Amino acid sequence: MSAFHPDLVRGRFIPNVSYGRLSSRIVRRVKWRATDPGPDVTVQEIVVPGPKGAPPVSLRVFQPTGLKTAAPALLWVHGGGLIFGAPEQDDRTNIAFARELGITVAAVRYRLGPDHPAPAAVEDAYAALRGLAERADDLHIDIDRIALGGASAGGGIAAALALLAHDRAEIRPVFQLLVYPMLDDRTTTRTDLKSLKVRLWTPKSNRYGWSSYLGDAVAGPDVSPYAAAARREDLTGLPSAWIGVGTLDLFHDEDVEYARRLKGSGVPCDLDVIPGAFHGFDLVLPKAEVSRDFWRRQARALKGAL
């Protein structure tokens, strides 16, 4: 599939820029503007204890105004290739999840590479999950109905977090919402992707992102599945999942393969493949009907799981 989706043809004019050390640091200096949630959703920043020996972890928490009884929650992990990004970049969709589904959405502010290599990000996400569970009464969260979700690198961290939570067996998330997740560092070794009409995240960016997080271990034999979820052989016992990705996305093949392996391990997984959609299409063209429908599919999956 080489053609852009009819709703996304403007994507042809997006420069195919790659990120490296200098450009990623410049992007990290950009401060994301918070979105006003309006009167029907409240937002607060809370701080929970971090991983052992690490700083506290903050979360940007959205809730329906006047929430009084225990409701489901979504722990959300933002994207940014493991090297930049912030929770505020997903305010619009997180507010919509809280408003439309009546749930709490907590977006974690995790440490980034290369300053904080693996397993910093997933351990921060686990600390956030544990912090939500510990404050469940105050936040009116039903700890038996917590979902994990994220986009791009955040989707990869969410998938790794599902593995970590399963293995530690302290908290049992019930669902994974994985939006074009960054799952497999071995994609950096592929040489057949250069002709793909990718946008926003290129093979060169992917190599830098993974190398920043994994160092010299990238694509080698000793990468932990808590860093790259696709490295786990047996996926048995994980929470059910929804995976969405476009055919022009650099992560298409690894995402489709992960969905296949989840199903093969007995884990229910819905795979939504959007023809002609590139990476992050819904962020740069949010008003396109295909982008709106992509969010509605996520919302339906969350509602059904929670």
C-alpha positions as CSV (number, residue, x, y, z in Angstrom):
1,M,0.0,0.0,0.0
2,S,1.7,3.2,-1.2
3,A,-1.1,5.7,-1.6
4,F,-2.1,8.2,1.0
5,H,-5.6,7.8,2.5
6,P,-8.0,10.3,0.7
7,D,-8.4,12.2,4.0
8,L,-4.7,12.4,4.5
9,V,-3.3,13.5,1.1
10,R,-2.0,16.7,2.7
11,G,0.5,14.5,4.4
12,R,2.5,14.5,1.2
13,F,3.7,18.0,2.0
14,I,4.9,17.1,5.5
15,P,8.8,17.3,5.4
16,N,10.3,13.9,5.9
17,V,12.6,15.1,8.7
18,S,14.6,12.8,10.9
19,Y,15.6,13.4,14.5
20,G,19.0,13.2,16.0
21,R,20.8,14.4,19.1
22,L,20.6,18.1,18.3
23,S,17.2,18.3,16.8
24,S,15.6,16.2,19.6
25,R,17.1,18.4,22.2
26,I,15.6,21.4,20.5
27,V,12.2,19.8,20.4
28,R,12.5,18.9,24.1
29,R,12.9,22.7,24.9
30,V,9.5,23.4,23.3
31,K,6.9,23.7,26.0
32,W,3.6,22.1,25.2
33,R,0.5,24.3,25.8
34,A,-2.1,22.8,28.1
35,T,-5.6,22.5,26.8
36,D,-8.5,23.9,28.8
37,P,-10.7,21.0,29.5
38,G,-13.9,23.1,30.0
39,P,-16.3,22.9,32.9
40,D,-17.2,19.2,32.6
41,V,-13.7,17.9,33.1
42,T,-11.2,18.7,35.8
43,V,-7.4,18.5,35.5
44,Q,-4.8,18.3,38.3
45,E,-1.1,17.4,38.5
46,I,-0.4,14.8,41.2
47,V,3.0,13.4,42.3
48,V,3.6,9.8,43.4
49,P,6.7,8.1,44.7
50,G,9.1,7.1,41.9
51,P,11.1,3.9,41.4
52,K,13.6,3.0,44.0
53,G,16.5,5.5,44.0
54,A,14.7,7.7,41.3
55,P,12.8,11.0,41.5
56,P,9.1,11.2,42.1
57,V,6.8,10.7,39.1
58,S,4.1,13.2,38.2
59,L,0.8,12.5,36.4
60,R,-1.6,14.8,34.6
61,V,-5.0,13.6,35.8
62,F,-8.3,14.3,34.0
63,Q,-11.6,13.4,35.6
64,P,-15.3,14.1,34.9
65,T,-16.3,17.0,37.1
66,G,-18.2,15.9,40.2
67,L,-17.0,12.3,40.0
68,K,-18.0,10.7,43.4
69,T,-17.9,7.0,42.9
70,A,-15.3,4.5,41.8
71,A,-14.9,4.5,38.0
72,P,-12.4,2.9,35.5
73,A,-9.1,4.6,34.7
74,L,-6.7,4.8,31.8
75,L,-3.0,5.2,32.5
76,W,-1.8,7.0,29.4
77,V,1.8,7.2,28.1
78,H,2.7,9.9,25.6
79,G,4.8,9.4,22.5
80,G,8.0,11.0,21.4
81,G,10.3,8.3,20.2
82,L,11.7,7.8,23.8
83,I,13.6,11.1,23.4
84,F,11.0,13.9,23.7
85,G,7.3,14.6,24.4
86,A,5.1,15.5,27.3
87,P,1.6,14.6,28.6
88,E,0.2,17.9,27.4
89,Q,0.6,16.8,23.8
90,D,-2.3,14.4,24.3
91,D,-4.6,16.7,26.3
92,R,-7.2,16.9,23.6
93,T,-7.8,13.1,23.3
94,N,-7.3,12.5,27.0
95,I,-10.0,15.1,27.9
96,A,-12.3,13.5,25.3
97,F,-11.8,10.0,26.9
98,A,-12.6,11.4,30.4
99,R,-15.6,13.3,29.1
100,E,-17.1,10.7,26.8
101,L,-16.4,7.6,28.8
102,G,-16.7,9.0,32.3
103,I,-13.3,7.7,33.3
104,T,-10.2,9.0,34.9
105,V,-7.2,9.5,32.6
106,A,-3.8,9.8,34.1
107,A,-1.0,10.8,31.8
108,V,2.5,10.0,33.2
109,R,5.5,12.3,32.9
110,Y,8.3,9.8,32.5
111,R,12.1,10.2,32.1
112,L,13.5,10.4,28.6
113,G,16.6,9.0,26.8
114,P,19.5,9.4,26.3
115,D,19.8,11.1,29.7
116,H,17.8,8.3,31.3
117,P,18.2,5.0,29.4
118,A,16.2,1.8,29.9
119,P,14.5,0.8,32.1
120,A,13.8,4.4,33.3
121,A,10.7,5.0,31.3
122,V,8.9,1.8,32.0
123,E,9.8,1.9,35.7
124,D,8.4,5.4,35.9
125,A,5.2,4.1,34.3
126,Y,5.0,1.3,36.8
127,A,5.5,3.8,39.6
128,A,2.6,5.8,38.2
129,L,0.4,2.6,38.0
130,R,1.3,1.8,41.6
131,G,0.6,5.4,42.7
132,L,-2.8,5.3,41.1
133,A,-3.6,2.1,42.9
134,E,-2.5,3.5,46.2
135,R,-4.6,6.7,45.7
136,A,-7.5,4.9,44.3
137,D,-9.9,5.9,47.1
138,D,-9.0,9.6,46.9
139,L,-9.2,9.6,43.1
140,H,-12.3,7.4,42.9
141,I,-10.6,4.8,40.8
142,D,-11.8,1.2,40.5
143,I,-8.5,-0.7,40.7
144,D,-10.1,-3.7,39.0
145,R,-10.7,-1.6,35.9
146,I,-7.5,0.1,35.0
147,A,-6.3,0.1,31.4
148,L,-2.9,0.9,30.0
149,G,-2.5,3.0,26.9
150,G,-0.2,5.0,24.8
151,A,0.8,6.2,21.4
152,S,4.0,5.5,19.5
153,A,6.9,5.2,22.0
154,G,4.2,5.5,24.7
155,G,2.4,2.6,23.2
156,G,5.6,0.6,23.4
157,I,6.1,1.6,27.0
158,A,2.5,0.7,27.8
159,A,3.0,-2.8,26.2
160,A,6.2,-3.3,28.2
161,L,4.3,-2.1,31.3
162,A,1.7,-4.7,30.8
163,L,4.5,-7.3,30.8
164,L,6.0,-5.8,34.0
165,A,2.7,-5.7,35.8
166,H,1.9,-9.2,34.8
167,D,5.3,-10.5,36.1
168,R,5.2,-8.5,39.4
169,A,1.6,-9.5,40.0
170,E,0.8,-6.6,42.3
171,I,-1.7,-4.8,40.1
172,R,-3.7,-6.4,37.3
173,P,-4.5,-4.0,34.4
174,V,-7.4,-5.3,32.3
175,F,-6.7,-3.8,28.9
176,Q,-4.0,-2.4,26.6
177,L,-4.8,0.4,24.2
178,L,-1.8,0.5,21.8
179,V,-1.8,3.3,19.2
180,Y,0.8,2.7,16.5
181,P,3.1,1.4,19.2
182,M,6.9,1.3,19.0
183,L,7.5,-2.3,20.0
184,D,10.6,-3.7,18.4
185,D,14.1,-2.3,18.3
186,R,15.1,-4.8,15.7
187,T,13.2,-2.8,13.1
188,T,16.2,-0.5,13.1
189,T,18.2,-3.2,11.2
190,R,15.8,-3.4,8.3
191,T,17.0,-2.0,5.0
192,D,13.8,-2.5,3.0
193,L,11.9,0.4,4.6
194,K,13.6,3.4,2.9
195,S,11.1,3.6,0.1
196,L,8.1,3.6,2.4
197,K,6.2,6.9,2.3
198,V,6.6,7.4,6.0
199,R,6.0,10.8,7.7
200,L,6.9,12.1,11.2
201,W,9.0,9.1,12.2
202,T,11.6,7.8,9.8
203,P,14.0,4.8,9.9
204,K,16.8,7.2,10.9
205,S,14.8,8.7,13.7
206,N,13.9,5.2,14.8
207,R,17.6,4.2,15.0
208,Y,18.4,7.3,17.1
209,G,15.4,6.8,19.4
210,W,16.1,3.2,20.2
211,S,19.9,3.8,20.5
212,S,19.2,6.6,22.9
213,Y,17.1,4.3,25.1
214,L,19.1,1.1,24.7
215,G,22.6,2.3,24.0
216,D,24.9,-0.3,22.4
217,A,22.5,-3.1,23.2
218,V,20.0,-2.0,20.4
219,A,19.1,-4.8,18.1
220,G,21.4,-7.2,20.0
221,P,20.6,-10.4,21.7
222,D,20.3,-9.1,25.3
223,V,17.5,-6.5,25.1
224,S,14.9,-6.9,27.8
225,P,11.2,-7.2,26.9
226,Y,10.6,-4.5,29.5
227,A,12.4,-2.2,27.1
228,A,11.1,-3.6,23.8
229,A,7.9,-5.6,24.4
230,A,8.3,-7.5,21.1
231,R,11.3,-9.3,22.6
232,R,9.0,-11.4,24.9
233,E,8.4,-14.8,23.3
234,D,5.5,-16.0,25.4
235,L,2.7,-13.4,25.8
236,T,0.3,-15.7,27.6
237,G,-1.7,-14.1,30.4
238,L,-1.5,-10.5,29.3
239,P,-4.6,-8.3,29.3
240,S,-6.6,-8.0,26.2
241,A,-5.5,-5.4,23.7
242,W,-6.5,-3.1,20.8
243,I,-3.7,-2.1,18.3
244,G,-4.2,0.6,15.7
245,V,-1.7,1.4,13.0
246,G,-1.6,2.7,9.4
247,T,-0.2,1.0,6.3
248,L,2.3,3.8,5.8
249,D,3.5,3.7,9.4
250,L,7.1,2.6,10.0
251,F,5.7,0.4,12.8
252,H,3.1,-1.3,10.7
253,D,4.8,-4.7,10.4
254,E,6.0,-5.0,14.0
255,D,2.5,-4.0,15.2
256,V,0.7,-6.5,13.0
257,E,3.1,-9.2,14.1
258,Y,2.6,-8.4,17.8
259,A,-1.1,-8.6,17.4
260,R,-0.7,-12.0,15.7
261,R,1.5,-13.2,18.6
262,L,-0.9,-11.9,21.2
263,K,-3.8,-13.9,19.6
264,G,-1.5,-16.9,19.2
265,S,-0.9,-16.8,23.0
266,G,-4.6,-16.7,23.7
267,V,-4.8,-13.0,24.4
268,P,-7.8,-11.3,22.8
269,C,-6.6,-8.6,20.5
270,D,-8.4,-6.3,18.0
271,L,-6.2,-5.1,15.2
272,D,-7.3,-1.9,13.3
273,V,-5.2,-1.2,10.2
274,I,-5.9,2.1,8.5
275,P,-5.1,2.1,4.7
276,G,-2.9,4.9,3.7
277,A,-2.4,6.3,7.2
278,F,1.1,7.5,8.3
279,H,2.6,7.7,11.8
280,G,0.9,10.3,13.9
281,F,-1.7,11.2,11.3
282,D,-4.3,11.8,13.9
283,L,-2.1,14.3,15.7
284,V,-1.2,16.5,12.7
285,L,-4.6,16.2,11.0
286,P,-7.0,15.8,13.9
287,K,-10.0,17.2,12.0
288,A,-9.8,14.7,9.1
289,E,-12.7,12.2,9.3
290,V,-10.3,9.2,9.3
291,S,-8.6,10.7,12.4
292,R,-11.9,11.3,14.1
293,D,-13.0,7.7,13.3
294,F,-9.6,6.4,14.6
295,W,-10.3,8.0,18.0
296,R,-13.9,6.7,18.0
297,R,-12.5,3.2,17.5
298,Q,-10.2,3.6,20.5
299,A,-13.1,4.9,22.6
300,R,-15.3,2.0,21.7
301,A,-12.5,-0.5,22.5
302,L,-11.9,1.2,25.9
303,K,-15.6,1.3,26.7
304,G,-16.1,-2.3,25.9
305,A,-13.1,-3.4,28.0
306,L,-13.9,-1.2,31.0
